[in-house]
Amino acid sequence: MPRLPDSRVSTGTVREFLASMHCPSLDIFGTFFPSWMLCSLIGIAGAVIAFKICSALKVDRWIGPKLVFYPSIAIAVTSLTWFGWYGH
């Protein structure tokens, strides 16, 4: 019967993986903030702006479940912002 490879991970491999992890950060007012936090705030602002525009144009009555629509707008704006700054 063939022998399966050893699935244990050495502590050196875990240490190398954790050392290689990097979260982009921004220097805002002398403090480093994670970039995902700024992108999510921009996404939330985009959803609020979409809500205001839809309400002003009176198309919000035709929008399906608002509890799904506006968070989806926020996620889309967040993702586009992230990919715009950090995408390859």
C-alpha positions as CSV (number, residue, x, y, z in Angstrom):
1,M,0.0,0.0,0.0
2,P,1.5,3.4,-0.9
3,R,2.4,5.7,1.9
4,L,0.6,9.1,2.1
5,P,2.8,12.2,2.5
6,D,3.2,13.7,5.9
7,S,0.7,16.5,6.4
8,R,2.3,18.1,9.4
9,V,3.6,21.6,8.9
10,S,6.9,22.6,10.6
11,T,6.9,25.7,12.9
12,G,9.5,27.3,10.6
13,T,7.0,27.2,7.7
14,V,4.3,28.8,9.8
15,R,6.7,31.4,11.0
16,E,7.7,32.2,7.4
17,F,4.1,32.4,6.3
18,L,3.2,34.8,9.1
19,A,6.2,37.0,8.4
20,S,5.3,37.2,4.7
21,M,1.8,38.4,5.4
22,H,1.4,42.1,4.7
23,C,-1.6,44.3,5.0
24,P,-1.3,47.6,3.0
25,S,-1.6,50.6,5.3
26,L,-2.0,54.3,4.9
27,D,-0.4,57.1,7.0
28,I,-3.4,59.3,8.0
29,F,-2.7,62.1,10.5
30,G,0.5,60.3,11.6
31,T,-1.3,57.0,12.4
32,F,-1.2,53.9,10.2
33,F,-4.7,52.6,9.2
34,P,-5.3,49.4,7.3
35,S,-6.2,50.2,3.7
36,W,-9.3,47.9,3.8
37,M,-10.8,50.2,6.5
38,L,-10.5,53.2,4.2
39,C,-11.9,51.3,1.2
40,S,-14.9,50.1,3.3
41,L,-15.6,53.6,4.5
42,I,-15.6,54.8,0.8
43,G,-17.9,51.9,0.0
44,I,-20.4,52.9,2.7
45,A,-20.3,56.5,1.5
46,G,-21.0,55.2,-2.0
47,A,-24.0,53.3,-0.7
48,V,-25.3,56.4,1.1
49,I,-24.8,58.5,-2.1
50,A,-26.7,55.8,-4.1
51,F,-29.5,55.9,-1.6
52,K,-29.7,59.7,-1.8
53,I,-29.7,59.7,-5.6
54,C,-32.3,56.9,-5.8
55,S,-34.5,58.7,-3.4
56,A,-34.2,62.1,-5.2
57,L,-35.1,60.5,-8.5
58,K,-37.9,58.5,-6.9
59,V,-36.7,55.2,-8.3
60,D,-36.3,53.6,-4.8
61,R,-39.9,52.3,-5.0
62,W,-38.9,50.0,-7.9
63,I,-35.8,48.7,-6.2
64,G,-36.3,45.2,-4.9
65,P,-35.2,44.3,-1.3
66,K,-33.4,47.4,-0.1
67,L,-31.7,45.3,2.6
68,V,-29.9,43.5,-0.2
69,F,-29.5,46.3,-2.8
70,Y,-27.7,49.0,-0.8
71,P,-25.2,46.6,1.0
72,S,-24.4,45.2,-2.5
73,I,-23.7,48.7,-3.7
74,A,-21.4,49.2,-0.7
75,I,-19.5,46.0,-1.4
76,A,-19.2,46.8,-5.1
77,V,-17.8,50.3,-4.4
78,T,-15.5,48.9,-1.8
79,S,-14.2,46.2,-4.2
80,L,-13.7,48.7,-7.1
81,T,-11.8,51.0,-4.8
82,W,-9.6,48.2,-3.6
83,F,-8.9,46.9,-7.1
84,G,-8.3,50.4,-8.3
85,W,-5.6,51.1,-5.8
86,Y,-4.1,47.7,-5.2
87,G,-5.2,45.6,-8.1
88,H,-2.7,44.3,-10.7
